[in-house]
Amino acid sequence: MNEIYLIGLGNPGKRYSKNRHNIGFLLLENLSKKHNSNFLLKDKLKSSYSEFKIKDSTYRLFLPNTFMNNSGDAVRAIVDWYKINLDQLFIILDDKDLPLGKIRFRKKGSSGGHNGLKSIIEKLQTQNFNRIRIGIGSPSSMQGISDFNTISHVLGNISQEEKSILDKVYEHVIKSLEKLNTEKEEIIINELNSFDKDKI
């Protein structure tokens, strides 16, 4: 696996850039910056794109510009253009059903109500692809959580307190992603799934 494809989920545009729903974007922006690479818009891939090498591996990073609910359009375009084997593909996204700062790496599974994942499953016609979900915690419950409350939570901006936790999470995930070609996948999965933000 000399090529690794990382797709962060989020919504394009400044007004969304600090939202909890944009954690996939934020993480890949940090990774790209670390390797002195910039994102450029690639219309045919419906994404902004960044590429760099770590040892002998080419890392290709994508931030879809299709908006979250249509993420599958960009993922389909990327998979078709590069003729990607889905083992090489890693989707990075937020998850309101996981506590803030918890990381979950899964090789397959349903969308769990996440519209970005739902769109990808629909367009790829399979649930069998790698996804790394990062917990943003659930909205503080009013009397019975309404849809509005969920939407305002995921589209709300990350607070300073949350940011200090998420910065540690990004750092941890990035270190694991950088080893995708040198470590056994089980080791990386375990490293991510056992991460405990309180032990740092």
C-alpha positions in Angstrom: 0.0 0.0 0.0 2.2 2.8 -1.3 -0.6 5.3 -1.7 -2.9 6.3 1.1 -6.1 8.3 0.6 -7.5 10.3 3.4 -10.8 12.1 3.1 -11.9 14.5 5.8 -15.6 15.3 6.1 -17.0 18.8 6.7 -18.7 21.7 5.0 -16.7 24.0 2.7 -16.6 27.8 3.4 -15.4 30.1 6.1 -18.7 30.1 8.1 -18.3 26.4 8.8 -14.6 26.2 9.3 -14.6 26.0 13.1 -17.7 23.9 13.4 -17.7 20.6 15.3 -19.0 19.0 12.1 -15.7 20.0 10.4 -13.4 17.9 12.5 -12.4 15.8 9.4 -11.3 19.0 7.6 -9.5 20.4 10.7 -7.5 17.2 11.3 -6.3 16.9 7.6 -5.4 20.6 7.5 -3.2 20.0 10.5 -1.6 17.0 8.9 -1.0 18.8 5.6 0.5 21.8 7.3 2.8 19.5 9.3 4.2 18.3 6.0 4.4 21.7 4.4 1.8 21.0 1.8 -1.1 23.2 0.8 -4.6 22.3 -0.4 -5.5 23.3 -4.0 -9.0 23.1 -5.5 -9.4 20.2 -7.9 -12.8 20.6 -9.7 -12.8 17.1 -11.2 -12.4 15.6 -7.8 -15.0 17.9 -6.2 -12.5 18.5 -3.5 -9.5 20.5 -2.3 -6.4 18.3 -2.6 -3.0 18.1 -0.9 -0.2 15.5 -1.5 3.1 14.7 0.2 5.4 11.8 0.8 6.3 10.0 4.0 9.2 7.6 3.3 8.1 5.7 0.2 4.4 6.4 0.6 2.3 9.0 -1.1 -0.3 10.6 1.1 -3.3 12.1 -0.8 -5.6 14.3 1.3 -9.0 15.5 0.2 -11.5 18.0 1.6 -14.8 17.6 -0.4 -16.4 20.9 -1.5 -19.8 19.1 -1.9 -21.2 19.9 1.6 -21.5 17.2 4.2 -24.8 15.7 3.0 -23.4 15.1 -0.5 -19.9 13.9 0.6 -20.5 10.7 -1.5 -20.3 12.6 -4.7 -16.7 13.7 -4.0 -15.7 10.3 -2.6 -17.1 8.6 -5.7 -15.2 11.0 -8.0 -11.9 10.4 -6.1 -12.3 6.6 -6.0 -13.1 6.5 -9.7 -10.3 8.9 -10.7 -7.6 7.0 -8.8 -9.1 3.6 -9.2 -8.7 3.2 -5.4 -8.8 -0.1 -3.7 -11.1 0.7 -0.7 -8.5 -0.7 1.8 -6.3 2.4 0.9 -9.2 4.8 1.8 -9.7 6.3 5.2 -12.7 8.6 6.0 -12.3 11.0 8.9 -15.4 12.5 10.6 -17.0 13.8 13.7 -19.4 11.6 15.8 -21.9 13.1 18.3 -22.6 9.6 19.7 -19.0 9.3 21.0 -17.8 11.3 24.1 -15.7 14.3 23.3 -12.2 13.2 22.4 -12.9 9.5 22.0 -11.6 7.9 18.7 -13.2 4.9 16.9 -11.5 3.2 14.0 -13.9 0.8 12.1 -13.3 -1.2 8.9 -17.0 -1.2 8.1 -20.5 -0.3 9.4 -23.6 1.7 9.0 -23.8 5.5 8.9 -25.0 5.7 12.5 -27.2 8.6 11.4 -24.2 10.6 10.1 -25.3 12.2 6.8 -21.8 12.3 5.3 -21.3 8.6 5.9 -24.8 7.9 4.6 -24.1 9.7 1.3 -20.8 7.8 0.9 -22.4 4.4 1.6 -25.0 5.3 -1.0 -22.6 6.3 -3.7 -20.0 3.5 -3.1 -22.8 1.0 -2.6 -20.9 -0.6 0.2 -20.4 -0.2 4.0 -16.9 -1.8 3.8 -14.5 1.1 4.0 -12.2 2.4 6.8 -13.6 5.3 8.9 -12.0 7.1 11.8 -14.7 8.8 13.9 -13.8 11.5 16.5 -16.2 12.1 19.3 -17.7 15.6 19.8 -20.2 14.5 22.5 -23.9 14.9 22.3 -25.8 18.2 22.6 -26.7 19.0 26.2 -30.1 17.5 26.4 -33.1 19.8 26.6 -36.4 18.1 27.3 -36.0 15.4 24.8 -33.3 16.2 22.2 -34.9 17.9 19.2 -33.3 17.8 15.7 -32.7 21.5 16.0 -30.6 20.9 19.1 -28.5 18.3 17.3 -28.0 20.5 14.2 -27.1 23.6 16.3 -24.6 21.3 18.2 -22.8 19.9 15.2 -22.8 23.2 13.3 -21.8 25.1 16.5 -18.2 26.3 16.8 -15.7 24.3 18.8 -15.1 26.1 22.2 -11.6 26.8 23.6 -12.0 24.0 26.1 -13.0 21.5 23.4 -10.2 22.7 21.2 -7.5 22.0 23.8 -8.9 18.4 24.0 -9.2 18.0 20.2 -5.7 19.3 19.6 -4.4 16.3 21.5 -6.7 14.0 19.5 -5.5 15.4 16.2 -1.9 14.9 17.3 -2.6 11.3 18.3 -4.5 10.5 15.1 -1.9 12.2 12.9 0.9 10.1 14.5 -1.0 6.9 13.7 -1.8 7.9 10.2 1.8 8.7 9.5 2.6 5.0 10.4 -0.1 3.5 8.1 2.6 2.0 5.9 5.0 0.8 8.4 2.9 -0.6 11.2 0.4 -3.5 11.1 -3.1 -2.1 10.8 -4.3 -3.9 14.0 -1.7 -2.0 16.0 -2.9 1.3 14.6 -6.6 0.4 15.2 -5.7 -0.5 18.8 -3.7 2.7 19.2 -6.6 4.8 18.1 -9.4 3.0 19.8 -7.6 2.8 23.2 -6.8 6.6 23.2 -7.8 8.2 26.5 -7.7 12.0 26.5 -7.5 12.1 30.3 -4.2 10.3 30.3 -2.3 12.8 28.4 
